[in-house]
Amino acid sequence: MKEENPVSDPTKVTSNAPAIELRGITKTFGSVVANNNVNLLVNRGEILSILGENGSGKTTLMNMISGIYFPDKGQIFIDGQEVLIRSPKDAFKYRIGMIHQHFKLVDLFTATENIVLGLEDGRKYDLAAYGKEIAAICEQYGFVIDLNKKIYNMSVSEKQTVEIIKVLYRGADILILDEPTAVLTPQETETLFAVLRRMREAGKSIIIITHKLHEVLSISNRVSVLCKGQYIGTVNTAETNESELTEMMVGKKISLNIHRSEPKGVEDRLVVDNLRCVDREGLPVLKGISFTAKSGEILGIAGIAGSGQRELLEAIAGLQPLTEGTITYNNPTSGKAENLRDKTPTQIRELGVRLSFVPEDRLGMGLVGNMDIVDNMMLRSYRKGPLGFLNRKPPATLADTIISDLEVVTPSSKTPVRRLSGGNVQKVLVGREIASAPTVFMAAYPVRGLDINSSFTIYNLLNEQKEKGVAVIFVGEDLDVLLELCDRILVIGSGAVTGVVDARTVTKEQVGLLMTKTAQEGGTEDGE
Amino acid sequence: MENNQSNAPADAVSEAVIANEKAIHEPLFHVVKRDAMPWYKSWGIRIAAVVLAMLVVALFGFVLTKNDPIAIYRVMIDGAFGTENRIWSLLLDTALLLGVALAVTPAFKMRFWNIGAEGQVLMGGLICAACMLKLGDKMSTGLLLLVMVVASMLAGAIWGLIPAFFKAYWNANETLFTLMMNYIATSIVSCYCYIWSGGGSGRVGIINRKTKIGWLPNLGSHTQTLNIVIILVLTVILFIYLRYSKHGYEISVVGESENTARYIGINVKKVILRTMLLSGALCGLIGMLLVSGTNHTVATSTAGGRGFTAIMVSWLAKFNPLYMILTSFLIVFLQKGSKEISTIFGLNDAIGDIVSGIVIFFVIGSEFFINYKLMLRTKKSGKEEK
């Protein structure tokens, strides 16, 4: 009575139905629409790339396929049959396997132990027998790995291999890889792609998320593009090129009418030279970044998320240890040049450097969520109290000023900032940072998650600072905003500068291309 | 249905699976975080929880003793307030428990899970006893008391600083570390008890029974008064310290977000060390009050589990020293009252723990309903349940 074969028996799949199809998927988080009416289709024996800027909704979409989120609207079809995926277990039942950006492996176990961990096949726990089966899979797809090696002895690429073998061993037919090449060297990437091609030949369906255009072009059959949660379209890789994809990805130029004045009193305020640092695993994050932030102008920093923006700003603020490089601050009052490298935030302040920093993680770094607005204002000034005690009067006055000047919507200045909406939280943070009359003002994604009105409040505040002669550094993700707000834009890719452009003349596509340059082509520090 | 035989069962199964899935579209209920709640509503929920707990206790008591629930309550109240002595003992125990709770609070506000108060109190008490035994005849009473206070606080502070040091520099897990420090303290105390008892019973006995050297002086007619007054003064000081001092502010910032602390230039290591120094020193002081002001002897049971109960007191009061007066009173009242129940009705001693357990379970449970609500599955957005 059913024409389609049961999903639980994939060997019988003969129909031409696509392996997986999404129709009209919508997912919202509060007022934020992460995915709006997205359609997606992957055939058997095909590699589909999903392309999109940060926050375009790629990961949310993949999380719905792998059962981590449940869509608000829309349907998912596997082999032409509608299915409901409510949990990762369901996803596994439909033979969907996801390889996350952050590996989920037990460090003290070997590869084989990790692969069979949590398997419920009713068999005896016989590692040797399992090992043989896993070795067969490795041979089939050309994985080179020592299955008896413990995870903590493995390189990032080996760990990723274990993750892929794990989902394959569990019988996944649809594999989702979330930015698999972000952590790999070019050689490792080639090896991974060779394996992916072999998997495609074996009839697997592969969805790969990546930002790197040349990889998209070299590996995939088709490319689907998302932009700001909207589904833009799907093209055949053979019939497209980098500039068409960039255009789809960045979208049409939208005029925002942000006021931009000509820079005045420009002088070098902060000179950053050859910054290098490594992450916890010892992998390089900043690979020799150099730039100059000038007073009276806004320097934009563009780049794919995780290209080193956070580390760069934190290094300047004295929060990120560096392995190499200098940060020179030219003090406008004393005329002295100070090196800020290896100084703590307190030491930087004691040098008379007025540096304000609006970090990306507002409630996790810039503010304390459970404290009220007054106490958050006090973060910068609490040391001024008499003796060992706090003086809450000045911060209370400041809180009231910011609430009325920036139109912060809050029941009172005694409300914990955690209870405020994103835009109001940001106004509180930016307001406090501006109140200390900075000479350098750094803001990381200051309008992320904010509505239009709040965003414009923030742009105006940044412009005001610029007109006061402050050197403003603005890390942004929306290219339209960067192009209209900034004077110059520094583009970074994988921890290196890929270009410095004039925001008044550059086009969106040019910036987009610089952003997606990889380290190997874009390793140089002098852009244009 | 006229499919070939081999496929039919598989079809039926998959159909059932799919039908089942359609029905269970959403889980039965899910948990949603609440927005702010006015204070009267949150206190309403808390009071309702206590009332509910009392009903369960009554039911439980009725099942076990076949007595009128009112009689059970009467026994409980009698156990806590029945005689003048009982009232004094209730107040003293409340004060001592409150003292330990005050001591652990700065650490807890910093999210440093100091469960080593027991050991810190013991070390303070041990040093205090040592002073009473060894220095009693070498100096004036006033000086001796001063030395006892300083030495006990120092001992507690060192016991607290060791795990803090390892936490600050190598991020060693403070929970395990402070817990293990308890066992070391217990062993040291039992070792000294053996030595001081002359290698015999292992019991030290009342120190300076006749001379009362090193005993905390009486304030008014009662021995307990000075203890209680000291701890009440401490409560006020700690309230001010946590709420109005720069140190208190730094503790809150470090506890809420270490990243924010680093961002504004707080030296996190220094704050951890300083706060544990304070926490340990206060524990040591309570140890001194226990030995010099209450028991006049030292034993491995001197702290009497207060180091652990204090965690609950502090937590239930949301780390507010003034609320801790209430929560420590509640817990001591429950302990005394339920002990009386087991005596009067001839029940096992464990009954006291069970009764306290029920009440505390409800009180802690009520916090869940203050912070979250359950959304039942319905056609629309779901209905709220308390």
Interface residues (C-beta under 8 A of the other chain):
Chain A: M1 K2 P6 V7 S8 D9 Q81 V83 L84 R86 A317 G318 L319 T344 P345 T346 R349 F357 P359 D361 L363 G364 M365 G366 L367 V368 G369 N370 M371 D375 M378 L379 R380 Y382 R383 G385 G388 F389 L390 T415 R419
Chain B: M1 N3 A10 D11 V13 S14 E15 V17 I18 E21 K22 H25 D35 A36 Y244 S245 K246 H247 G248 Y249 S252 V253 E256 S257 N259 T260 R262 Y263 I264 G265 N267
